[in-house]
């Protein structure tokens, strides 16, 4: 497996931040769980936003599928950990 680029690491860090943000929001406002947009979709929107910004800012090919899956796994794990640690899971 090739080494991760700074862009890949930035994407993974962004996903960690998005997962933490969603976890904190859901811990403070549990009613958001039953909102019209499920929390997992918020994570996917955050990923898509970063990909859009990075493709416009730096150009080049989008992220590879393994990086996308790793980002989703990181965001989901942090979201679940944060919301359960703060009492909303």
C-alpha positions in Angstrom: 0.0 0.0 0.0 1.5 3.4 -0.9 2.1 6.0 1.7 -0.7 8.4 2.5 -0.3 11.9 1.0 -1.0 15.1 3.0 -4.2 15.5 1.1 -5.3 12.0 2.3 -4.3 12.7 5.8 -6.2 16.0 5.7 -9.3 14.1 4.4 -9.1 11.6 7.3 -8.6 14.4 9.8 -11.6 16.3 8.4 -13.7 13.2 8.8 -12.6 12.8 12.4 -13.7 16.4 13.0 -17.0 15.9 11.3 -17.7 12.7 13.3 -16.9 14.6 16.5 -19.1 17.5 15.6 -22.1 15.2 14.7 -21.6 13.2 17.9 -21.6 16.4 20.0 -24.6 17.8 18.2 -26.6 14.7 18.8 -25.6 14.5 22.4 -26.8 18.0 23.0 -30.0 17.7 20.9 -31.1 14.0 20.9 -34.2 14.9 18.9 -32.0 15.3 15.8 -31.8 11.5 15.6 -35.4 11.4 14.3 -35.0 14.4 12.0 -35.6 14.3 8.3 -31.9 13.7 7.5 -30.3 10.8 9.4 -27.0 11.5 11.1 -25.0 9.1 8.9 -26.0 11.3 5.9 -24.5 14.3 7.7 -21.2 12.4 7.7 -21.5 11.7 4.0 -22.3 15.3 3.3 -19.2 16.4 5.2 -17.1 14.0 3.1 -18.6 15.3 -0.2 -18.0 18.9 0.9 -14.3 18.2 1.5 -14.0 16.4 -1.8 -15.7 19.2 -3.7 -13.5 21.9 -2.0 -10.3 19.9 -2.6 -11.0 19.2 -6.2 -11.7 22.9 -6.9 -8.8 24.1 -4.8 -6.1 21.6 -5.8 -7.5 19.8 -8.8 -6.4 16.3 -9.6 -8.2 13.0 -9.1 -10.6 12.5 -6.3 -9.7 10.3 -3.4 -9.4 6.6 -3.8 -12.2 4.3 -2.5 -10.1 2.8 0.3 -9.4 6.4 1.6 -13.1 7.1 1.4 -14.1 4.0 3.3 -11.4 4.7 5.9 -12.8 8.2 6.3 -16.3 7.0 6.7 -15.2 4.4 9.2 -13.3 7.0 11.2 -16.1 9.5 11.2 -18.7 6.8 12.1 -16.6 5.5 15.0 -15.9 8.9 16.4 -19.6 9.9 16.0 -20.8 6.8 17.9 -18.1 7.1 20.6 -18.8 10.8 21.2 -22.6 10.5 21.2 -22.4 7.5 23.6 -19.8 9.0 25.8 -21.9 12.1 26.1 -25.1 10.2 26.7 -27.0 10.2 23.5 -26.4 6.9 21.7 
